[in-house]
Amino acid sequence: MYLKIAKFFLYASLFSVLIVLPTLYFPYIVGKATFFRTMIDLAVIAFAFYWAWEKGGERKKTEDNDQKISWLKRLWVEQPLVIAVSVFAIAFTLSCVFGTNPWFSFWSNFERGEGGFQILHYTALFLLAAAILKKEAQWNTLFGVMTGISLAVVGYGIGAALKLPLFIGPAGLFSRLSGTLGNADYAGTFMIFSIFYAVFLISKKEVQAWIKWILGLCVAVFFGFMLLSQTRGAIVGLGAGMLAFLIYLAFKAAKKGWLRKGSQIVLAMFVILIALILGGQKYISKIKDCSICARVLHISFTDFTFKTRYWAWEAALQGWENKPVFGWGPEEYSAAFDRHFNTNYYDPTVQGSETWFDRAHSIYFDYLAETGTVGVLAFLGIFVVFFSQFFKRVKDNGEAARNHSGGAAGHETSYPLSIIQQGLLLSMLVAYLVQGIALFDVLPTYINLMLFLAFANYQFKKYGSRG
């Protein structure tokens, strides 16, 4: 019973991204953070009861005194991603302790709702998902739930754009929609994960054909909403993920199968499209009639928005040089920014230019300045472990993978993931890492990232059991 209760609160925490409280000064932040923490706390308590009573009863029945130790060993020692995420949480917490303002670094404020306390809750979400969701059907359900939540995010954004009652946000379909997330940049990144969930479900054989058609429409909606958010970092990240996906299929799919040939053709077309976009920048910059096209397709390192990002990264790097070990502390990037302020921010020729930042607008430079060498290495270590586990499992099961995707109709193997699903898993992380160059993580992103890592951990565990 307690395990079911823990699972209920785990699922409930995911709906935090839909909470908007217009009467609050920060309507998109406070409600989400409060609800998410409450649900995760209740899930942890329920899981603790499950472990103490229900699991304890099982141990007494089997009279196996080592069962508890064996379970913890499987959870922590035999699952490298669990170790990597846990190490990151510890490093982040230590950065709070040794930062310039430990209290603020740990508790944060109402404007951001992040900090050490929140990171511990994200870690709890990851650990709960890794411990509770042990079956393929459970992950299918979770992906379906997240797809539905994403549709609600889109629906809210459209409602706000149409100025419907009780909806707040940018008005007009061409005004950088943000849905329930409050910031178009967050919405763009959120849609990357949304597309992944829907496409991964489409790739599954057990999903019925009519559901796949609906999921295909969802993918189109998510991509369209990403374009309406006009978040170039997320769009570039998605493009990088698609490129990684096509390259993986072009080299890993069976040599004589249609999948390799098809992916190679699409890859060539995709590269040509990217070349045309990059080569036609001087023409794109002259587009006036389509504001979305002008913003989304225009990529220039001379734009003032890029210059402000560059100066923010420069301040982060200089701040890291001041405090290289544990950094200035989470939520304390603004201290490094103030200390190394670049007066070029004050440009009277640029309307609405930003002159103050509390984020470096890059996950890498944010962690570098706020958590120092220890924190940024712990963060990057998560992805080192992911890639090492991914390619190790693929290598161990290489022959099964080739048979699985070789084009023989009805051929079955025990291989956990098809070549397409492997490519999706790999490309999703590539997309996240690339978009993170110019964007930073917030609650909607962290939730998706932790769910993705827990799902990857589940898949690697399956690989290991069959490799």
C-alpha positions in Angstrom: 0.0 0.0 0.0 2.7 2.5 1.0 4.5 1.9 -2.3 1.4 2.8 -4.2 1.0 5.9 -2.2 4.6 6.9 -2.9 4.0 6.3 -6.6 0.9 8.5 -6.5 2.8 11.4 -4.9 5.6 10.9 -7.4 3.2 11.3 -10.3 1.5 14.2 -8.6 4.8 16.1 -8.3 5.0 16.2 -12.1 1.9 18.3 -12.3 3.7 21.1 -10.5 4.7 22.6 -13.8 1.1 23.4 -14.5 0.6 25.6 -11.4 0.1 29.3 -12.0 -1.1 31.6 -9.1 -1.8 35.0 -10.6 -2.4 36.6 -7.2 1.2 36.1 -6.2 4.1 38.4 -7.0 5.9 35.5 -8.7 2.9 33.6 -10.1 4.9 31.0 -12.0 7.5 30.1 -9.3 6.1 29.9 -5.8 3.2 27.6 -6.4 5.3 25.2 -8.5 8.1 25.0 -6.0 5.8 24.6 -3.0 3.6 21.9 -4.6 6.6 20.0 -5.9 8.4 19.9 -2.6 5.3 18.9 -0.7 4.5 16.0 -3.1 8.1 14.8 -3.1 8.3 15.0 0.7 5.1 12.9 1.0 6.4 10.4 -1.6 9.6 10.1 0.5 7.7 9.6 3.7 5.4 6.9 2.0 8.4 5.1 0.6 10.1 5.2 4.0 7.0 3.6 5.5 7.1 1.0 2.7 10.7 0.2 3.5 10.2 0.1 7.2 7.0 -2.0 7.4 6.1 -3.8 4.1 9.7 -4.4 3.0 10.7 -5.2 6.6 7.9 -7.8 6.8 9.2 -9.4 3.6 12.7 -9.6 5.2 11.3 -11.2 8.3 9.4 -13.8 6.3 12.5 -14.8 4.3 14.7 -14.5 7.5 17.4 -13.0 5.2 19.3 -10.4 7.4 21.3 -9.4 4.4 18.4 -8.6 2.1 18.3 -4.9 3.1 22.0 -4.5 2.5 21.6 -6.4 -0.8 18.8 -4.0 -1.9 20.8 -0.9 -1.1 23.8 -2.4 -2.9 21.7 -2.9 -6.0 20.4 0.7 -5.8 23.6 2.5 -5.0 26.7 0.4 -6.0 25.5 -1.5 -9.0 23.9 1.6 -10.8 26.5 4.1 -11.8 24.0 6.8 -12.7 22.6 6.7 -9.2 26.0 7.2 -7.8 26.8 10.1 -10.2 23.6 12.0 -9.4 24.1 11.4 -5.7 27.6 12.7 -5.9 26.4 15.8 -7.7 23.8 16.5 -5.0 26.5 16.2 -2.3 28.9 18.5 -4.2 26.0 21.0 -4.7 25.2 20.9 -0.9 28.9 21.4 0.0 29.0 24.4 -2.3 26.1 25.8 -0.3 28.1 25.3 3.0 31.3 26.8 1.7 29.7 29.6 -0.4 29.5 33.3 0.5 26.0 33.1 1.8 25.2 29.5 3.0 21.7 30.3 4.2 20.6 31.9 0.9 22.4 29.3 -1.2 20.5 26.5 0.5 17.1 28.0 0.8 17.1 30.4 -2.2 14.2 32.9 -2.5 10.7 33.3 -3.9 11.9 34.6 -7.3 13.9 31.5 -8.3 12.9 28.8 -5.8 16.1 26.9 -6.4 19.2 26.3 -4.1 20.4 23.3 -2.2 17.1 22.4 -0.6 15.5 22.2 -4.0 18.3 20.2 -5.5 17.8 17.6 -2.8 14.2 17.3 -3.8 15.2 16.9 -7.5 17.6 14.2 -6.4 14.8 12.6 -4.3 12.6 12.6 -7.5 15.4 10.8 -9.4 16.0 8.2 -6.6 12.2 7.5 -6.2 11.7 7.1 -9.9 14.8 4.7 -10.1 13.5 2.7 -7.1 9.8 2.6 -7.9 9.4 2.5 -11.7 10.8 -1.0 -12.5 8.6 -2.1 -15.4 8.3 -1.0 -19.0 4.6 -0.4 -18.6 5.2 2.0 -15.7 7.6 4.1 -17.8 5.1 4.1 -20.7 2.5 5.4 -18.3 4.9 8.1 -17.1 5.8 9.2 -20.6 2.1 9.3 -21.4 1.4 11.5 -18.4 4.2 13.9 -19.3 2.9 14.1 -22.8 -0.5 15.1 -21.4 1.1 17.6 -19.1 2.9 19.1 -22.0 -0.3 19.5 -24.0 -1.7 21.4 -21.0 1.3 23.7 -21.0 0.7 24.4 -24.7 -3.0 24.9 -24.1 -2.4 27.4 -21.4 0.0 29.4 -23.6 -2.6 29.5 -26.4 -5.3 30.5 -23.9 -3.1 33.4 -22.7 -2.3 34.4 -26.3 -6.0 34.6 -27.0 -6.6 36.6 -23.8 -9.0 34.2 -22.4 -10.3 34.8 -18.8 -8.1 33.5 -16.0 -5.1 33.0 -18.3 -2.1 35.2 -17.9 1.0 35.5 -20.1 2.1 37.0 -23.4 -0.9 38.0 -25.6 -0.8 37.2 -29.3 0.4 34.1 -31.0 3.7 35.8 -32.2 4.7 37.1 -28.8 7.0 34.3 -27.6 4.6 32.0 -25.8 5.6 30.5 -22.5 2.5 28.5 -21.4 2.4 27.8 -17.6 6.2 28.2 -17.3 6.3 32.0 -17.4 9.4 32.3 -19.6 9.6 31.4 -23.3 13.1 30.1 -22.8 11.9 27.5 -20.3 9.1 26.5 -22.6 11.5 25.9 -25.5 13.6 23.5 -23.4 10.5 21.8 -22.0 9.3 21.0 -25.5 12.5 19.2 -26.3 11.7 16.7 -23.5 8.0 16.6 -24.6 9.0 15.6 -28.1 11.2 12.9 -26.7 8.5 11.4 -24.6 6.0 11.3 -27.5 8.5 10.0 -30.1 9.8 7.3 -27.8 6.2 6.0 -27.2 5.7 6.0 -31.0 8.8 3.8 -31.4 7.3 1.1 -29.2 5.6 -1.9 -30.7 3.1 -2.4 -28.0 1.6 1.1 -28.5 -1.5 0.8 -30.7 -1.5 2.4 -34.2 -4.3 5.0 -33.4 -2.4 6.1 -30.3 0.7 6.6 -32.4 -1.2 8.9 -34.8 -2.3 11.0 -31.8 1.2 11.1 -30.5 2.5 12.2 -33.9 0.0 15.1 -33.8 1.4 15.9 -30.3 4.9 16.0 -31.7 3.8 18.5 -34.3 2.1 20.6 -31.6 5.1 20.6 -29.4 7.4 21.6 -32.2 5.1 24.3 -33.3 4.9 25.7 -29.7 8.7 25.6 -29.6 8.8 27.8 -32.7 6.3 30.1 -31.1 8.4 30.4 -28.0 11.2 31.6 -30.4 13.8 30.1 -28.1 16.9 29.8 -30.4 18.9 27.9 -27.8 16.3 25.2 -27.5 15.8 25.0 -31.3 19.6 24.7 -31.8 19.6 22.0 -29.1 16.8 20.1 -30.8 18.7 20.4 -34.1 21.9 19.1 -32.5 19.9 16.2 -31.1 18.4 15.4 -34.5 21.8 15.5 -36.0 23.2 13.1 -33.4 20.2 10.8 -34.0 20.8 10.7 -37.7 24.5 10.1 -37.4 24.0 7.3 -34.9 21.5 5.5 -37.2 23.7 6.1 -40.3 26.6 4.3 -38.6 24.9 1.8 -36.3 21.9 0.5 -38.3 22.3 -2.7 -40.2 24.4 -2.2 -43.4 21.9 -3.8 -45.7 18.8 -2.5 -44.1 16.6 0.4 -45.2 17.2 2.3 -41.9 20.9 3.0 -42.6 20.3 4.1 -46.2 17.3 6.3 -45.2 19.1 7.9 -42.3 22.1 8.7 -44.5 19.8 10.4 -47.1 18.0 12.4 -44.4 21.3 13.3 -42.8 22.7 14.7 -46.0 19.5 16.8 -46.5 19.6 18.0 -42.9 23.3 19.1 -43.3 22.4 20.9 -46.5 19.5 22.7 -44.7 21.8 23.8 -41.9 24.4 25.0 -44.4 21.7 27.0 -46.2 20.5 28.6 -43.0 24.0 29.6 -41.9 25.0 30.7 -45.4 21.9 32.8 -45.9 22.1 34.9 -42.7 22.4 38.2 -44.5 19.1 37.5 -46.3 17.4 36.2 -43.2 18.4 39.4 -41.3 16.3 41.4 -43.8 13.1 39.4 -43.1 10.5 41.8 -41.8 7.1 40.2 -42.5 7.7 37.1 -40.3 8.9 38.0 -36.8 9.3 34.3 -35.8 11.4 33.5 -38.9 13.5 36.6 -38.4 14.3 35.6 -34.8 14.5 31.8 -35.0 16.6 31.6 -38.2 18.8 34.6 -37.5 22.1 33.5 -35.8 24.7 36.1 -35.2 27.5 36.5 -32.7 27.4 40.3 -33.1 23.8 40.6 -31.8 23.6 42.5 -28.5 21.8 39.5 -26.9 24.7 37.3 -27.6 27.2 39.9 -26.4 25.3 40.1 -23.0 25.6 36.3 -22.7 29.3 36.4 -23.5 29.9 39.1 -20.9 27.9 37.1 -18.4 30.0 34.0 -19.1 33.1 36.1 -18.8 32.0 37.3 -15.3 31.4 33.6 -14.4 34.8 32.6 -15.4 36.4 35.5 -13.5 34.3 34.6 -10.5 35.5 31.0 -10.7 39.1 32.3 -10.7 38.3 34.1 -7.4 36.7 31.0 -5.8 37.9 27.9 -7.8 37.1 25.1 -5.4 33.4 25.4 -4.2 32.5 28.6 -6.0 30.5 31.5 -4.7 27.7 29.3 -3.7 24.4 28.3 -5.4 22.2 31.3 -6.2 25.2 33.6 -5.7 26.2 34.2 -9.4 25.0 37.7 -9.0 27.8 38.4 -6.5 30.4 37.4 -9.1 28.5 39.3 -11.8 28.5 42.5 -9.6 32.2 42.1 -8.8 33.2 41.8 -12.5 30.5 44.0 -14.0 31.1 44.9 -17.6 30.0 48.6 -18.3 29.3 47.6 -21.9 25.9 46.5 -20.7 24.9 50.1 -20.7 24.3 50.7 -24.4 22.0 53.7 -25.0 21.5 52.5 -28.6 19.8 49.2 -27.6 16.2 49.5 -26.4 15.4 47.4 -23.3 19.0 46.2 -22.8 19.5 44.1 -19.7 22.1 45.4 -17.2 21.9 42.9 -14.4 22.0 39.1 -14.3 21.5 36.6 -11.5 22.3 33.7 -13.9 25.1 33.3 -16.4 22.5 32.0 -18.9 24.5 28.8 -19.3 24.3 25.6 -17.2 28.1 25.2 -17.5 29.1 28.7 -16.5 26.4 28.9 -13.8 27.8 25.7 -12.1 31.3 26.9 -12.6 30.8 30.2 -10.8 28.4 29.0 -8.2 29.7 25.5 -7.3 33.3 25.8 -8.5 35.5 23.0 -9.8 34.0 20.4 -7.5 30.4 21.2 -8.5 31.0 21.5 -12.2 33.0 18.3 -12.4 30.3 16.5 -10.4 27.7 17.8 -12.8 29.6 16.8 -15.9 30.4 13.5 -14.3 26.7 12.5 -14.6 27.0 12.7 -18.4 30.3 11.1 -18.5 28.8 8.1 -16.7 25.7 8.2 -19.0 27.8 8.1 -22.2 30.2 5.4 -20.8 27.3 3.3 -19.7 25.4 3.8 -23.0 28.3 2.8 -25.3 29.4 0.0 -23.0 25.9 -1.5 -23.1 25.6 -1.0 -26.9 29.0 -2.7 -27.4 28.1 -5.6 -25.1 24.8 -6.1 -27.0 26.0 -5.1 -30.4 25.2 -8.3 -32.2 21.7 -8.4 -30.8 21.2 -4.8 -31.8 22.2 -5.5 -35.4 19.9 -8.5 -35.6 17.1 -6.5 -34.1 17.3 -3.7 -36.7 18.4 -5.9 -39.6 15.1 -5.5 -41.4 13.9 -9.1 -41.1 10.2 -9.0 -40.6 9.0 -10.5 -37.3 12.6 -11.2 -36.1 12.6 -11.0 -32.3 15.5 -10.7 -29.9 16.0 -10.0 -26.2 17.7 -6.7 -26.9 16.1 -4.1 -24.6 16.1 -1.1 -27.0 15.9 -1.0 -30.8 18.5 1.0 -32.8 15.9 3.9 -33.1 15.3 3.9 -29.4 19.0 3.9 -28.7 19.4 6.9 -31.0 16.5 8.7 -29.2 18.1 8.1 -25.8 21.5 9.4 -27.1 20.0 12.4 -29.0 17.9 13.6 -26.1 20.9 14.1 -23.9 22.9 15.8 -26.7 20.0 18.2 -27.2 19.9 19.0 -23.5 23.7 19.6 -23.3 23.7 21.8 -26.4 20.7 24.0 -25.4 22.4 24.4 -22.0 25.2 26.3 -23.5 23.0 29.4 -23.7 20.2 28.5 -21.2 20.0 27.6 -17.5 18.0 25.0 -15.6 14.8 25.7 -13.6 12.1 23.5 -12.0 10.5 22.3 -15.3 13.9 21.4 -16.8 15.2 19.7 -13.7 12.1 17.6 -13.4 12.5 16.4 -17.0 16.2 15.9 -16.6 15.8 13.7 -13.5 13.1 11.7 -15.1 15.2 11.1 -18.2 18.2 10.1 -16.1 16.1 7.7 -14.1 14.8 6.2 -17.3 18.3 5.9 -18.7 19.3 4.2 -15.5 16.4 1.7 -15.9 17.5 1.0 -19.4 21.2 0.5 -18.5 20.1 -1.9 -15.8 18.1 -3.9 -18.4 21.2 -3.9 -20.7 23.3 -5.2 -17.9 20.9 -8.0 -17.0 20.9 -9.1 -20.6 24.3 -8.3 -21.8 
